Amino acid sequence: MATLEKIRRRSGLLVGIIGLALFAFVIGDLFSGGNPLANNVVDEVGVVDGEAISYVGFNDKIEEIKMNGQQYASMPQEQLAVFAWNQWTQDVVFKHLYEQTGIAVTDEELLQLLTEDPTLRSAPVFVDETTGRFSMLKFRRYFSEVRQAAEGGDAQAATAYGQLINIQESKRRQALNVRVNKAVQAAMYTPTALARHRHSYNTISHDVAFVRLPYSSVADEEVTVTDADYKAWYEENKENYKNDEETRDITFVAFEVLPSEADKEVVRVAMEEMIEDKVRFNQRTNQNDTIVGFRNAEDDSAYVAQNSIRPYRGGYFRTGELSSNVDSIMFASEIGTVYGPYDEAGGYNLIKLTDRKVLPDSVTVRHILVSKASQQNPEGRSREAAKELADSLYTLLRGDMSMFDSIVQKHSEDPGSIDSNGVYKWIKLRQMVTPFNDFAFMGDEGDFGVVETAYGFHIMEVVEQSATSSEALQVAMVYMDYQVSKQTSNDIFNEAATLENMATGKDLQQVADSLGYQARSITRINNMHSSLNPIGPARQVVKWAFGADREVEEGDATVMQLDRHVVVVQLTDIHEEGYRPLDQDLKDEVRAFVFNRVKAEQVLIPRAQAMMEGQTAMQGVADQDPNANMTIQRFTLSNSSVTGVGNEPEIVGAVCGSPVGEISQPMAGNTAVYVWQINATTPFSEKPSYEDDRRNYTLQETTPASAALQNALLEAAEIVDNRFIFY
């Protein structure tokens, strides 16, 4: 029992320490590298090469990620599912690689990696009390004891042990990745001939004169394009039009759920009734009760707390600091004036003038902060302990203010003012929290006291107030936002349902256009797409489009209620995995490429050949066409672009392989047909040694090769991805 209790105490301390370490490991791993179907119940989130992961097991992985940093805890579930999926699929394919190659990490090696971790080495639970250093004996003993306690049912020990195991597996994964990368690096080799060849890309250059006949100079109507032209171009370029996964197209109309004018009027009337006192009959006492209104409320902060959805702000406001709706009105009003309700930021506001003062424009103060526990500082000292320390320091300073600077350095916990010995120079009204501001601006120079804020207790002195001053107002504000009524929600949904009904069997885009609705289309979304503009998060829509709940076909439409929108959505197209068919959609997409090729073949190449006839220099070629210009540029194989034009890799390659002095045959590029002549070539410049080049090229290729290995393993694996059903 004593051992178990000791484990409990020590494991509680270690949980936080391990959490920090685990966070770092998970980050490294991540960045290296719903409902089941109605008629086919699926419990597996995915299968990789026959190895499946259940919904429960996958959720456990997501929970592990969420435990390792606030940024993950607040992430949408579908985004966490992406992280967890990438990690799990990589783990599976690399595990198979390790089994095939014999790459492994022994238990002793793993123990060494664990005990070399600086976070674990500095954990007090593993430090020898005599030497003050990390103790391997204590580490081994703790690991054994916490495992036994966890197996015995101790929840806290189970948490600590689980985190230790997660760290261990993360370390194992990292070590295995290092060994794979080293194996890849060892396999990489750059021959001297290749290093020399790459060196030639930069040293050999060509002075080139060329004439460029752009495709844009030929109207589409001047050429005849056939299906055969499309088919020929498609066969040569079909690899660029291969779907790696199934995608779908949708069209949708979004109805934003906003309060109606009637909804707004309900709020306005309710707030108007707050202003004056009301008499209500009390059935319990059988007497009339007077309910004090905003105008006559004596405790404005309490009234605001009870009736407003926004907290009481307190403090004073200068001209221009209130809303533009009321700033000039309130500065011209008497104390006690209530103005409103007026429209502001999605609701109605009432404002009451409670006080006016002439206050200095700025103030210099100095302070000592004795902090207390808060939401941002949960481990801080208690309020009572903080007040006791602040009071004692205040009493000490009242006897000798010359000690102020030294006490700031020893006791103040405000990092923003320690370097200035606690001084804040010429702060403005409302620059600081309200109690701090009030002490600085409401009193006189030389005032000295203790002020409590949310941060703790401030021992404050008003050092100096500006010579200039201006009027400031204190106000109380009651705010209520508009609420969408059930009637309004039903009206919006019914309007959307009517549109969906009218679009049944028809094109939603056309129906929406005819009725004046704005329809939006989004193409080629995958099954883990998560948001739609301007709706925002819309997983429900995407899951419907991919048949997560029931099978859907092209042309099907539905209406669904989201957070702040009602959406009518139609599935317009399904793009299966694999090569895209040469249908009209693809023809429209590649039309410019095909037309450019035909323009080259039917018009521009014959035109260039006619211009070249009998010519021995490029200027003579250019002179044959009044619209043609000769350009002179320097070409190298290290740059695939033509200056002023854009990327033309095939043209640059052909130019650099041409003999000096000969006029080339016309050649079609990305943007035009080219004819050129090399005037001069700068010859190759040999280097004494290519060892550095060889080494650098090898290092440059190692990282891409490691990434390519991972991609190749994933592409070769048989993967079934059911995430969209659940997330």
Secondary structure, DSSP 4 states (H G I P E B T S, - for coil): -HHHHHHHHHHHHHHHHHHHHHHHHHHHHHH------SSS---EEEEETTEEEEHHHHHHHHHHHHTS-HHHHTS-HHHHHHHHHHHHHHHHHHHHHHHHHT----HHHHHHHHHT-HHHHT-GGGB-TTT-SB-HHHHHHHHHHHHHHHHTT-HHHHHHHHHHHHHHHHHHHHHHHHHHHHHHHHH----HHHHHHHHHHHH-EEEEEEEEEEGGGS-GGGS---HHHHHHHHHHHGGGGEESS-EEEEEEEEEE----HHHHHHHHHHHHTTSS-EEEEETTTTEEEEE--TTT-S-HHHHHHHH-SS----S-B-TTSS-TTTHHHHHTSPTT-EEEEEE-SSEEEEEEEEEEEEEESEEEEEEEEEE---SS-TTS--HHHHHHHHHHHHHHHHH-GGGHHHHHHHH---TTTGGGTTEEEEEETTSS-HHHHHHHHHS-TT-EEEEEETTEEEEEEEEEE-S-EEEEEEEEEEEEE----HHHHHHHHHHHHHHHHHHTTS-HHHHHHHHT---EEEEEE-TT--EETTTEE-HHHHHHHTTSSS---TT-EEEEE-SSEEEEEEEEEEE-SEEPP--HHHHHHHHHHHHHHHHIIIIIHHHHHHHHTT-SSHHHHHHTSTT--EEEEEE-TT--EETTTEE-HHHHHHHHTSPBTPBPPPEE-SSEEEEEEEEEEEPP---S--HHHHHHHHHHHHHHHHHHHHHHHHHHS-EEE-HHHH-
